[in-house]
């Protein structure tokens, strides 16, 4: 049983080290925020927080013309 735990700990350590090395080589942590991720913008995916603010009129924009939350 101890042998299995040791193997699992070694594999997890290798995985964590690999992820850390990847971040160190690139020089920055991957951007995972929807609002500032270029690939998400290309697909037309926006941040839910911004959508909610638009629908409630808390933004400088006109609101949500045509969305389900428009009154």
Secondary structure, DSSP 8 states (H G I E B T S, - for coil): -HHHHHHHHHHHHHHHHHHHHHHHHHTS-----GGG-HHHHHHT---HHHHHHHHTT-SSS---TTSTT--
